[in-house]
Amino acid sequence: MMPTKDGSFKLFRFAGIDVFLHWSWFLVAAYLVSGRNSVYSSFIWNILEYLALFGIVLMHEFGHSLACRQVGGQANQIVLWPLGGVAYVAPPPRPGPTLWSIAAGPLVNVVLIPILAALSWAAGSWGSAMPNLYELIRTISLINLVLLIFNLLPIYPLDGGQILRSLLWFPLGRARSLLITTIMGFAGIAGLLLFAYSNGYISFRSIWIWIMVVFIVMNCWRGFQQARALMQVERLPRHSGYACPSCRTSPPAGEFWLCGNCRQPFDTFASQSFCPRCASQFDLTQCMDCGNSQPISHWITGQAIPPRMHR
């Protein structure tokens, strides 16, 4: 359950990154903006507050995207939707690049804290003359802090959960770190809900809370399934003398590649990238571990490492 550009329209392109806005954003904006009429003296301030919220979200997502590109990953799309935003990042499948790509988003919020605090302090002296401006800056500062704290909760797929996964990746490996983090995500969201409900912070009628819960649970389940698949791949026998040029992992031995012409599964390393049924040759071979594709000649090495040792 991740937002895609389906049902969205392109807002702009910056630094090679396309930013899309989902149509449902306008419905939620109208609902939330109209609910704060008593806070400001003019409706325009409500609109500015909501735009500022998504301005912070957008900067947060650009933090993810630009950091991912800095470490050699791919990041070409950001989608804004009512629950926030999603930066589609694909860092190199190693814990260090993944950690930096995820941590850079919350770091944007950390940088904004002193900036917004200084603006709030300055606006405090204008409070009596410009109460709307003071309330706007104070609210934006609070929004930024709440977003930072919420995102750092160690619940997958929030940034905190993904940062925890990246840290566990160093000693435990790719699959086990994801498995542990998703299990902790299930437990974390259950505990958070129980605490919030028992203390009267939410009710069963809090629709946005439940939408967020469904989003987290579905992504935890998808991560859990992915972790199990990765663990199965890790247990497979491996071809010696070959390693993925991107992640340095030896390829599994077996018929895991599918011919694009006759749909015959085959072992591309055993047949040297030729389909044994139709004799089609393929220029690129996809890595089962990281998903990147390279010519098979680039895989030949005497320094291949097993996936369990891959860091």
C-alpha positions, 0 to 999 in steps of 0.5 A: 500500500504505497502511493504511486503516480497513478491518480496523480499529476506532475507538479514540477521537476527539480534536479531530475526528480519528478514531483507528483500530487495525488488528487485526493490531496485536495479533498483532505486539504479542504476538510482540514483547512476548513476545520481551523477557521477559528484559529486565524482571522482570515481563511488565507492563513489556513491555506498557508499553514497547510501548504507549509506542512507539505512544504516541510514534507517535500523538503524531507522527501528531497532529503531522501532522494538527493542523499540516495543519488549522492551514494550512487542510487536511483531516485527519480520520483516523489509522490505527495498524498494525504498522509504525507509523501513518499520518495522512491529511492533505490540506494545500492544494496548495502547498509551504509548507503541505505542508512544515509538515504533514509537518515537524510530525510529526518536530518532535514527536519533537524536542520529546520528546528533552529531556523523555525525556532529563530523565526518564532522568537522573532515573530514573538516580538510582533505577536500583538501587531501580527498575531496571524503570522506569529501563530503560523510560524509557531504552528509550522515549528510544532508541525516540523517537530511532530513530524520528526518525532513521529518519523523516528519511531522505530516502526517499519516502514517509518524512517526510524524503523528503516534506520533501525533496519540499516543498523541491524544490517551491518551485523545481521545481514540484509534478510535477517535485519528486515525480518526482525524490523518488520516483526518489531513494526507489528509489535510497535504499532500494536503497542502504540495503539494500545497506549494511545487508546488507553490514555484517551489520545485516540478513539475508534472513530479516529479515521486518520489514525486507522488509515495510518495503521493500515498503511503501516501494517500492510507495509510491514507484511510486505517487508516480512514477505520480502525478508522470507524470500531473501532468506530463501535466496541466501540459502541457495548454492552459489556459482563460484567465480562470479559476483554481481558488479553492484552488490558483490554477491555470488549468483545462485545456482539454478533455473532462476532466470526466464527467457524473454522469448520462449519463457523457459526458465534456465541458469544463465551462468551455466549456459553463459547467457544463452537460453538452452531451448531457443538459443536466444542470447541476453546482453544483461543478467539480473542479480537475484539479490539487488535487482541490478543488471549487468553483462555476464562478462562483468560478473566474472571474478575470483573475489565473489563473496557469499551473501551471508557475509555481504555487508 
